[in-house]
Amino acid sequence: MNHRRRTSGRRTTRTVLLSLLAVAAALGTATWLTTVGPLGAHDTADGSPVPTHSSSSASATAIPTTAAASPSPTTSPSTSTTPSTSKSAHASATSATSAPVSAAMADSSSYHLITIVNADDETIWAATNPNAQHPIPVTGWKLAPGQSVTFKVPNGWGGRVWGRTGCSFNASGVGHCQTGDCGGLFQCQGSEGGATTLAELTLDSFDGMDFYDVSMVDGANLPMYINTTHRVDADPISSNGCYQGACTKAVVCPSAMQVKADGQAVACETACAAFGGDAYCCTGSWSGRANCDPAKWPVDYAKLVFKDAEPYAYSYAFDDSATMACKGHCDYRITFGITP
């Protein structure tokens, strides 16, 4: 997508895909991921974390954890830093909107609905980046496990949605998050920072189609999958996050790629960020679509770490087979969590 940041050898153009390419799920366990330890829930931190990285890749840690079992608090997500929750139906069925919309968006043909579901076992501070051409009134929400929020975006909107973890904000909405921090603000006014799993959407684009993907090009902090409704064909992702028989798992991150806070692994950064070099960063003689080939890297971390967890996600800058298209007036459900 043309709104993707151009860092660490990321692509400068996005090929518009009119037919989806099958993504092969590499489910084998590599020998270098021999020791897997459990990861505790992300702790809320009041101060800035000091990320540390192990010099060894001998051990690996699964980041984030398990889906929330039978979530009960669902609607009433918060646009303030201290929300109240209510008990109601399952999170994925909520229809709460985040704020009043303009008269121009009262007609359902003029907007799309985006629902964010927290099916993880920790609180997530969801965010989206502001879009000056197609603004929306709220860009940050606090979602307890099992909560969800639905908001409207106008036709032609494009942007990213992600989850922040380990956040602490004061009453003015100023603070910090261990992952996905958005300039220290609860209501996001800029882009995400650091290793963060992204939902990327470009709506009403070529031939009226939408294009969307899950991206781990910048790293990963949460498992995520995207479902669509009101499309003219079948949703390629099942309602529980499976694609062509391969389902959403937690990223198992080598220790050398782990981002840590308070002694816990909270995110997994890219091989470029962890190790540098032209090959991993797709720079120099490795730059460009023809030369940036993870299969030729010293270790194919794109496949072994990110594709293994989410076979439908972008795992490196030119992984354009991960782009999905939706024909029709599509709505979107973005779920944070692994396949139950």
N, C-alpha and C positions, 0 to 999 in steps of 0.2 A: 504494500500500500504506500501511496506517496506521502503519507504522514509519518512513516517510520523514521526514527533517528538514524542518521548516517554516522555511526561510530563503530569502531572495532571491525572494520571491513564489511559493514552491512551493505546490502544492495542499494543502489541508487534508483532503480526502476523496478516496478512490479509488473510482470507479464500477466495480462488479463486472461484468465483461464475460462473457456467456455465449456469445457468438459473436465470433470474431476479425475485426477490420476490416482490410481490405487496406491496406498501407502503400505509398504511391507512392514509388519510389526516384528521387530527383532526381539524375541522373548528369551533368547539364550542367556545364561548367566556367564559373564566373562570372568576369567580366572583372577583378574586383579581386584574384583569385588568379592573378596573371600570372607571378610568379617563385617557383618551388618549388625549395628546396635540400635536399640530403640531410641527414639527421640521424644523427649518430654514436650508438653505443651509449651507454646511460646509464652514467656512471662511478660507481663506489662512492666515497662521500664519507665521511670521518671526521667532518667538522664540519658545522654547520648551513649550508644553502645560503642565499644571498641572492637571492631571485627578483627579476628585473628585467623590465621590460616596455618594448618599443619604442613610441615615440609614433606610429609610422607603420604602416599596415596594407598597405603596398604589396608586401611580401614575405610569403611563407608558407612554413612548414616542415612536413614530414610527421613526425608523432610516432607513436609507435614503429613501427618499422622493418620488418623482414622476418621471415617465419617461419623457424624453425630447420630447416635442410635435413637430412633423414634423421637425426633425433635418435637417438642411441644410448644415453646414460645415462638410465635411466628410473626404476626403482623405488628404494626406500630414500630417500624424501624425509626431510628432517630436521625434528624438533621441537626441535633444539638449534640454536645459531647457527653451528655448524661441522659440516655433515653429511658423511657419506660417500655415494658414489653407486655403483650397480652397473650393469653392462651387461646389458640384457635386451631384451624386446620393445618395440614402439612405445609411446610414453607413453600413448596413449589406451586401451591394452589392460590397463593395470596394475590390480591389485586389492588393492594394499597398503592396510591400514587404519592409521590414525594412532595408535590407542591401544586398550587393552582396553575393552569395553563392559559395561554392567551386565547381570545376568541377565534383567531385564525387556526388554532390547533384543536378546536372543538369538533371539527369534522374528522372522523377516524381515517379518512383517506389522506389526510395531510400530515400524519405522524406515524411513527412506529413505537411500539411498546418494548421496553427492555426491562427484564426482571433479573435481579441479582439474588441468588439463593446462597445462604451460608449453610452448607451441609457438612461442614467441618466441625471439629470438637473444640474450637476456640473462637473468641470474639474476633471479628474481622472489621476493619474500617474500610469499606469500599470507597472507590474514588473513580472519577472520570476527568479527563483533561478538558478545560474550557475550549469551546469552539466559537471564535468571534463571529463567523458568518451565520452560525446556527446555534445561538446560545440557549442554555437551559438554566433554570433558576437555582438548582442545587447540584453540587458536584462532590458531595461527601456524605456518607451514611455510616452509622455504627450498627453492626448486625451481630447480635448474639447467636450462638449455635441454634439453628432451626429457624432463624428469622429470614425474611426476604423483603425486598422493596421493588416496586414497579414504577417506572417513570417514563415520560413521553419525550421523544426526540423528534424534531421536525424532519420532513422529507429532505433528502440531500445531506443529512448529518453524517459526519465521520468523526471517529475518535477512538479512544482506548478506554477500557475499563479494567481495573485491577484491584487487588485486595492488599491492604496494609495490615501489618501485624505488630504486636508489642507496642501499642501506641499509648501515649499519655498526653492529654490536652488540658489546658486551664479553661476557665469559664468563657474566655474570649476566643477559644478555638485555636490557641497557639500551643505548640508542643513538639513532639517528635515521635517517630515510629521506627522500630528496629528494621523493618523492611518496607519497601514501597513508599517511603516518606515523600511527601509532596510539598517541599519547601517549608516544612514545619507548620502547615496549616491544616485544620480539620476540613474546611471547605477548600478543595483543591483549586489553586490558581495557576498551576503549571504542570509539568510532566513529572512522572515518577522517577525515583532515583534508585540506582543499584540493581541487584539481581531480583527481578520481579516477573512473575507470570502475567502475560497481557492477553486480554481479548481485544482484537482490532476489528473495527467495522467501518466499511465504506458503503453507505446506503444510496440507492437510486442512482447508480453509476452507469456503466456501459450498458446500452440497450435496456435501461431501466432495472438492471439486476443489482442485487447487493453482493458484496464480497466481504468475507469475514474469516478470521482464523484465531487460533490460540497460538501465541508466540512465546517461545523460550529462548529467543535469540539473545536477550539480555541476561539470561539466567532464569531461575525459578525460585519462587518462595511458597507457592501454594499449588495444589492440583486443581485443574479447571477443565470444564468442558462446556460446549455451547450447543443448545438445541434451538430449533426453529419451528415456527407455526405459520399457517396460512401460506404455505409454499405450494407450487404446482406439482412437485414431485415428492418422493419420500425423503425424510430427514436422514442424512447419512450417519448421524450420531444417534444411538439409541437413547431412550429416556434415562438410562442409568450410566451413560458415558462410555459406551462401547462402539468401536468402529471396526467393521470387517472382522469381528470375532476377538479383537484385542481391546481390553478395557482400561480405564484410567487407574493408574497406580501412583503411589508416592514416588517421587524421585529418590533414587538411592545415590547419594552424592559421595564421591571419593573425598577423603579428608583434606587433600590439597586444594579442593575447590569449594570447601565449606566456608560460608560466612557465619561467624559466631557472635553471639551476644550473651553475656552472663554465663559463659561456659557452654551454651547450647548452640547447636547448629540451627540456624533460622532461615537459611537460604543457600542456594547452590549457584555459584557464579560460573561464567563460561570458561572454557579452556583458554580463550584469549586473555580474559581478565586474570586468570590464575597463573598462566605460564608465559604469556606473551609470545612473540615470534611471528614471522610473516605467515607461516602455515596456519596456525590457529586463528590468527587475526585477519586472514585473507587480504594481506597487504603485499606490497612489493611484487615479486614474481608470482605470488599466489592470488593476486587481486583479480577481480572480475569473475563472472559466472563460469567461464570455461576453465578457470584455474583453481577456484575455491572448491575443493573436493575433499570432504572429511574422510572419505575412504583412503586417501593418501596421507592423512595426518599421521604423526608418530603413533597416536592412539585415537581412534574414532570416538571421541567423547560425545559428539552429537548423537550418534546412534546408541552407544552403550549407556549413556546417562539419561538423555532427554527423550529420544525416540522410544526407548524401552518403556518409559513411564507413560508417555502419551504419543502413540503412533501417528495421530492426526495433526500434531503440533509442529510449528516451525522449530527446527532444531539448530539451524545455522542461517546465515544471511540470505542465501540463494535457494532455500528449500521451498520453492514455489509450488511444489506439488501439494503443500499443506493448505493452500488457499481454497476455500469453499465458496460456492455461489448459491444464491437463493433467488429464484424467480417467483414473482408474485408480490403481494404486499406483506412482507414477512415481519414477524415479531420474534424477539430473541429472549432466551432464558440462559443466563450465565451462571453456572453452578460451581462453587468452590467446594471440592471434596472428591474423594475417590469413589470408584464404583462400589456400591454396597455389596 
